[in-house]
Amino acid sequence: MIQQYTHTITKEEITRLNVEEFKGRIITIETKEDAEKAVEYLLCFPAVGFDTETRPSFKKGQRYKVSLMQVSTDDTCFLFRLNKIGIPDSIERLLRSESTLKIGLSLRDDFGAIRKRTNIEPVNFLDLQNYVGRFGIEDASLQKIYAILFQKKISKGQRLTNWEAAELTEPQKKYAALDAWACLKIYNLLNQA
């Protein structure tokens, strides 16, 4: 029998939780050569966490392409600066890999953003929004799913920052890494159930 969890959690309950932090290695990728090495490493794993960030727009009609793609193992997160390197062949290989499961949340949004840079069709992805329901979880946001399972809060303070800045700040890096890592952590916990 599949283990069942709390259906939902309120924002008030989340505010009382301690903030989660990614304590692993964060490696920023700004060249196609480094992307190649990172992808070779990531393709050795059966499953990785996945997320993207796009520079927010505060003007009507202004849109930006996806700026950052985060891919995480249990202890290392790679931040691919797509605004600097585009989507080279190595990243296409990762997105199309049948052997490495990529776990994310609200993947339709991520895929839509990626399609503005390349017309490839991502393969072997699992969207947690569609997966957590079988465990009794009705909430669909990463913050709420994580709080239900781990009783910790994911801070969203960096979400609306400039992901195309010349250099990412430490808080931006930690935020970006946490989201991808949290997706993998959620999947690993539920997969043991």
Number of C-alpha atoms within 10 A of each C-alpha: 4 11 10 14 17 13 14 14 16 11 10 8 13 19 14 11 14 13 13 16 17 20 11 16 15 20 16 19 22 16 15 20 12 15 23 18 12 22 18 15 11 20 17 11 14 12 22 27 28 30 26 23 22 22 19 18 13 9 7 6 6 8 12 13 19 25 23 25 24 26 29 29 21 18 11 17 29 25 25 26 25 26 21 15 15 20 19 15 12 18 20 16 18 23 19 18 16 15 14 19 22 28 26 28 23 16 18 11 12 18 17 13 18 23 15 11 14 13 11 13 11 17 16 15 21 20 17 21 18 12 15 20 15 13 15 15 20 18 19 17 13 20 19 23 27 20 24 21 15 14 16 20 22 21 16 11 10 15 15 14 16 18 24 20 11 9 12 16 14 10 11 18 21 19 19 28 29 25 28 29 27 26 26 25 21 20 20 14 11 18 9 8 10
